[in-house]
Amino acid sequence: MQTTRSAALSVDLSLLRKNVETVFTSLGGVGIIPVLKADAYGLGMTALAKTLAPCEQVCCFAVAQVPEGLTLRECGIEKPILVLGEALPAQIEAAIKADLSLTVGRVSDVESFARAAARHKKRARIQIKFDTGLHRIGVEETNFYALCGALTAHRDALSPEGAYSHFADPGDAALCERQFRLFTALCDRLEQAGFPVPLRHIADSAASERYPAYALDAVRLGRRLAWDAPTGRPFGTREIASLRAAVLDIRDRKAGDRLGYGDGLTLNHDARIAVLGIGYGDGLDPRMAQLRLPVLLHGTRCPILYCFMDQTLVDVTGVPAAIGDFAVLFGSDETGAFLSAQAQANACGANEGCALTTALLPRVERVYYE
């Protein structure tokens, strides 16, 4: 890995494409909607979008906010881009000019989008978000007739592209079934009222793994683009990212020596301590040190002892470590040894590996390879 910085996140783009193919095949050929919010969970939104845009399996992209969608347009992405969150009033016109697909999460959105579209002599691309149980945003069933009235009044200014919802708890099969039935019923009612629903989607990464029958026309993949299920049986996708940090210094320490600020950590044995060029100022989770989680160095697991803002201390006793080596905090090292980001995240309570990468700040270089 080539990097000019002391810490880097390397991303295997060929594995990314392979993961898309794996999900596409396992679900019988439904559309794939890569969710690239939060800079693609810290992996790099534009790099992933450019890699996936040529893939026939990808029917559109999704982001959380209008500025993210505008960034994708500016980097040359021409496929549909769905904004999953509510657009701010000041963002609507820019979104319509860029042909972003806006979420109708409340009835009043219909008029707002239509008026802005009319000013630019365009049709606003929209998808209807139905609240079927998550209770975050979305049109509720009680507002269905009001929604139809608004859509009728502004039909000429709108270009409906689909409808979607979101499961509240993929672990609750009964709740998911109720949400699925309500969502499909609302979509059917929309079409019966004369409003097409070309694309229906409700399943995210976890739901696409547990309930393939709910895939409908497409599935939204965020975590599953780059990581397999965090617990339970595997579903075939592989981790595409590795976090590495350079060994900046190595010192022999004695039992009783104290590491870190204040009370810090007192060594109970003679040890060889390596200083890695990464810390919580780079977005590293300090719980990795508190829990003595390992890093990989030449295929050997070495415990993290202390995390500063800019450096991390690791016990490399007995390991042939040298200044300039790179330790792996998750991912694969040069020996082929592997340390799962999902396992690291679960151990420190971050739930999924994407929580670890999303937290990484720009000081950590992103490196892409095939």
C-alpha positions in Angstrom: 0.0 0.0 0.0 1.4 3.4 -1.0 0.5 6.3 1.3 2.2 9.6 2.3 0.4 9.7 5.6 0.7 7.9 8.9 -2.7 6.3 8.6 -4.7 5.2 5.6 -7.9 3.4 4.8 -7.5 1.2 1.7 -10.5 0.1 -0.3 -10.6 -2.8 -2.7 -12.8 -1.6 -5.6 -12.9 -5.0 -7.3 -14.4 -6.5 -4.2 -16.9 -3.8 -4.1 -18.1 -4.7 -7.6 -18.1 -8.4 -6.6 -20.3 -7.7 -3.6 -22.8 -6.0 -5.8 -22.8 -9.0 -8.1 -23.2 -11.4 -5.1 -26.3 -9.6 -3.8 -27.8 -9.1 -7.3 -27.5 -12.9 -8.0 -28.7 -14.0 -4.5 -31.9 -11.9 -4.9 -32.7 -13.1 -8.4 -31.7 -9.9 -10.3 -33.4 -7.1 -8.4 -32.0 -3.6 -8.8 -29.3 -2.4 -6.5 -29.4 1.1 -4.9 -26.0 1.9 -3.3 -26.5 4.2 -0.3 -23.6 6.5 -0.3 -24.5 8.8 2.6 -21.9 10.1 5.0 -19.2 9.9 2.3 -20.2 6.3 1.7 -19.8 5.4 5.4 -16.3 7.0 5.3 -15.1 4.9 2.4 -15.3 7.8 -0.1 -18.5 8.6 -1.9 -17.2 9.8 -5.3 -14.7 6.9 -5.7 -17.4 4.3 -5.0 -20.0 6.0 -7.2 -17.6 6.2 -10.1 -16.8 2.5 -9.7 -20.4 1.4 -9.4 -22.0 3.7 -12.0 -21.1 1.5 -15.0 -22.6 -1.6 -13.3 -25.8 -2.7 -14.9 -27.1 -4.0 -11.6 -27.1 -0.4 -10.1 -30.4 1.2 -10.9 -29.8 4.4 -9.0 -27.9 5.8 -6.1 -29.1 7.1 -2.7 -27.8 9.8 -0.4 -29.1 11.4 2.8 -28.8 15.1 1.9 -29.1 17.3 -1.1 -25.4 18.5 -1.0 -24.3 14.9 -1.2 -26.4 14.4 -4.3 -25.0 17.6 -5.9 -21.5 16.4 -5.2 -22.2 13.2 -7.1 -23.6 15.2 -10.1 -20.5 17.4 -10.0 -18.2 14.4 -10.3 -20.1 13.1 -13.4 -22.7 10.7 -12.0 -25.6 10.6 -14.5 -27.7 7.8 -13.0 -30.7 8.7 -10.9 -29.8 9.9 -7.4 -32.4 9.7 -4.6 -32.2 12.1 -1.6 -33.5 10.0 1.3 -33.9 12.9 3.7 -36.1 15.9 3.7 -34.8 18.7 1.5 -34.4 22.1 3.1 -36.4 24.9 1.4 -33.2 26.6 0.3 -32.0 23.3 -1.3 -35.0 22.5 -3.4 -34.3 24.5 -6.5 -30.7 23.4 -6.8 -31.8 19.8 -6.3 -34.4 20.1 -9.1 -31.9 21.8 -11.5 -29.5 18.9 -10.9 -32.3 16.3 -11.6 -32.0 14.8 -8.1 -35.0 12.6 -7.0 -36.5 14.2 -4.0 -38.3 12.4 -1.2 -41.9 13.3 -0.6 -42.1 12.7 3.2 -45.1 14.9 3.9 -48.0 16.1 1.8 -46.8 19.7 1.8 -43.6 18.6 -0.1 -45.6 18.0 -3.2 -46.5 21.7 -3.6 -43.1 22.9 -2.6 -41.4 20.7 -5.2 -44.0 21.5 -7.9 -43.7 25.3 -7.5 -39.9 25.2 -7.6 -40.0 23.0 -10.7 -42.4 25.3 -12.5 -40.1 28.2 -11.9 -37.4 26.3 -13.9 -39.8 24.9 -16.4 -38.9 21.4 -15.3 -40.6 18.4 -13.7 -39.5 17.5 -10.2 -38.4 13.9 -9.9 -40.0 12.5 -6.8 -40.3 9.3 -4.8 -43.0 8.9 -2.1 -41.7 7.8 1.3 -44.4 6.0 3.3 -44.1 5.8 7.1 -45.0 2.2 7.8 -43.6 2.0 11.3 -40.2 3.6 11.7 -41.8 6.9 12.6 -38.9 9.1 11.3 -40.2 10.7 8.1 -42.8 9.7 5.6 -46.4 10.1 4.6 -48.7 8.2 7.0 -51.6 6.1 5.9 -54.0 8.6 7.4 -52.7 11.3 4.9 -53.1 9.1 1.9 -56.1 10.9 0.4 -54.5 14.3 1.0 -51.4 13.0 -0.8 -53.4 11.9 -3.8 -55.1 15.3 -3.9 -51.8 17.2 -3.9 -50.4 14.9 -6.6 -53.5 15.5 -8.7 -53.2 19.3 -8.3 -49.6 19.3 -9.4 -49.4 16.4 -11.8 -47.9 18.4 -14.6 -44.9 19.5 -12.6 -44.0 16.1 -11.1 -42.2 13.0 -12.4 -43.0 10.2 -10.0 -40.2 7.6 -10.0 -41.2 5.3 -7.2 -42.1 4.8 -3.6 -40.3 3.3 -0.6 -40.3 2.7 3.1 -37.9 1.5 5.8 -38.2 -1.4 8.3 -38.0 -0.3 11.9 -36.5 -3.6 13.2 -35.2 -6.3 10.8 -34.9 -8.6 13.8 -38.7 -8.5 14.4 -40.1 -10.7 11.6 -43.8 -10.1 12.5 -43.3 -6.3 12.5 -41.5 -6.4 9.2 -44.3 -8.4 7.7 -46.9 -5.8 8.8 -44.8 -3.0 7.4 -44.3 -4.8 4.1 -48.0 -5.5 3.7 -48.9 -1.9 4.5 -46.3 -0.6 2.1 -47.3 -2.7 -0.8 -51.0 -1.9 -0.1 -50.3 1.8 -0.2 -48.3 1.4 -3.5 -51.2 -0.5 -5.0 -53.7 2.2 -3.9 -51.5 4.9 -5.5 -51.5 3.1 -8.8 -55.3 2.5 -8.5 -55.6 6.3 -8.0 -53.8 6.9 -11.3 -50.2 7.5 -10.0 -47.5 5.1 -11.3 -45.0 3.6 -8.9 -42.2 2.4 -11.3 -39.9 1.5 -8.5 -40.8 -0.1 -5.1 -38.2 -0.7 -2.4 -38.3 -1.3 1.3 -35.4 -3.6 2.1 -32.0 -2.2 3.4 -28.9 -4.3 3.9 -30.1 -6.3 6.9 -33.6 -6.8 5.5 -32.1 -7.9 2.1 -30.2 -10.6 4.0 -33.0 -11.8 6.2 -36.1 -11.4 4.0 -35.2 -11.8 0.3 -38.9 -12.1 -0.5 -39.3 -8.4 0.4 -36.7 -7.3 -2.2 -39.5 -6.0 -4.6 -37.9 -4.0 -7.4 -34.7 -3.0 -5.7 -32.8 -3.1 -2.4 -30.9 -0.3 -0.7 -27.4 -1.3 0.2 -25.2 0.7 2.6 -23.4 -1.6 5.0 -23.8 -4.6 2.7 -21.8 -3.0 0.0 -18.6 -3.4 2.1 -19.3 -5.7 5.0 -21.2 -9.0 5.6 -23.8 -9.4 8.4 -22.2 -8.3 11.7 -23.5 -11.4 13.5 -25.0 -14.8 12.7 -24.5 -16.7 9.5 -22.6 -15.1 6.6 -24.4 -14.0 3.4 -21.5 -13.9 1.0 -20.3 -10.2 0.9 -16.7 -9.6 1.8 -15.1 -6.7 3.7 -13.5 -4.3 1.2 -11.6 -1.9 3.6 -8.5 -2.1 5.7 -7.3 0.5 8.1 -3.5 0.8 8.5 -1.3 2.9 10.7 2.5 3.4 10.6 4.8 2.4 13.4 6.4 5.7 14.3 8.6 4.6 17.2 9.4 1.5 19.3 10.6 1.6 22.9 11.4 -1.1 25.5 9.5 -0.4 28.7 9.8 -2.0 32.2 7.2 -3.5 34.4 5.8 -0.6 36.5 6.2 2.0 33.8 3.1 4.1 33.4 1.8 4.8 29.9 -0.4 7.8 29.0 -1.7 10.8 30.8 -2.5 10.9 34.5 -3.0 7.5 36.0 -2.8 6.1 32.5 -1.9 2.4 32.3 0.8 0.8 34.5 2.6 -2.1 32.8 2.6 -5.4 34.7 5.4 -6.8 32.6 8.5 -5.8 30.6 7.2 -4.9 27.2 8.2 -3.6 23.8 5.8 -0.7 22.9 5.1 0.6 19.4 3.7 4.0 18.7 1.2 4.0 15.8 0.4 7.2 13.9 -3.3 7.2 14.5 -5.5 8.3 17.4 -8.9 9.5 18.4 -8.2 12.8 16.5 -8.3 10.7 13.4 -11.7 9.2 14.4 -10.3 6.0 16.0 -12.7 4.7 18.6 -10.9 5.0 22.1 -12.8 1.9 23.3 -10.5 -0.2 21.2 -7.7 0.7 23.7 -9.9 0.4 26.7 -10.9 -3.1 25.7 -7.3 -4.1 24.6 -8.5 -4.9 21.1 -5.8 -6.2 18.8 -4.1 -4.9 15.7 -2.2 -7.1 13.2 1.5 -6.7 12.8 3.2 -9.2 10.5 0.3 -11.7 11.0 0.5 -11.4 14.9 -2.3 -9.9 17.0 -0.9 -7.2 19.3 -3.1 -5.6 21.9 -3.8 -1.8 21.9 -2.9 -0.3 25.3 -3.6 3.4 25.1 -5.1 5.9 22.6 -4.0 9.5 22.4 -5.4 12.1 20.1 -2.6 11.5 17.5 -1.0 8.3 18.5 -1.8 4.8 19.8 0.4 2.5 21.9 0.5 -1.2 21.1 2.3 -4.0 22.9 4.5 -5.7 20.2 6.6 -7.8 22.6 8.1 -10.7 20.7 7.0 -9.4 17.3 9.8 -8.4 14.7 8.3 -4.9 14.4 10.3 -2.0 12.9 9.8 1.7 12.5 8.0 2.2 9.2 6.0 -1.0 9.4 2.2 -0.7 9.1 -0.1 -2.2 11.6 -3.7 -3.2 10.6 -6.5 -2.1 12.9 -9.0 -4.0 10.8 -8.8 -5.7 7.4 -6.0 -7.8 5.9 -2.2 -7.5 6.3 0.6 -8.5 4.0 0.7 -12.1 5.4 -2.9 -12.7 4.5 -4.0 -12.5 8.2 -7.4 -10.9 8.6 -9.0 -8.9 11.4 -12.7 -8.2 10.8 -14.0 -4.7 11.1 -17.3 -6.3 12.1 -15.7 -8.1 15.0 -13.8 -5.0 16.1 -17.0 -2.9 16.0 -19.0 -5.5 17.9 -16.4 -5.8 20.6 -16.4 -2.1 21.3 -20.2 -1.7 21.0 -20.2 0.1 17.7 -22.5 -2.5 16.2 -21.2 -2.6 12.6 -17.9 -2.0 10.9 -19.4 0.9 9.0 -19.5 2.8 12.3 -15.7 2.6 12.5 -15.1 3.8 9.0 -17.8 6.6 9.1 -16.0 8.1 12.2 -12.6 8.3 10.3 -11.7 12.0 9.6 -10.0 13.3 6.4 -6.6 13.1 8.0 -6.8 9.4 7.3 -5.9 9.0 3.7 -8.3 7.0 1.4 -6.4 4.7 -1.0 -8.2 2.8 -3.7 -6.9 -0.3 -5.6 -8.1 -3.2 -7.8 
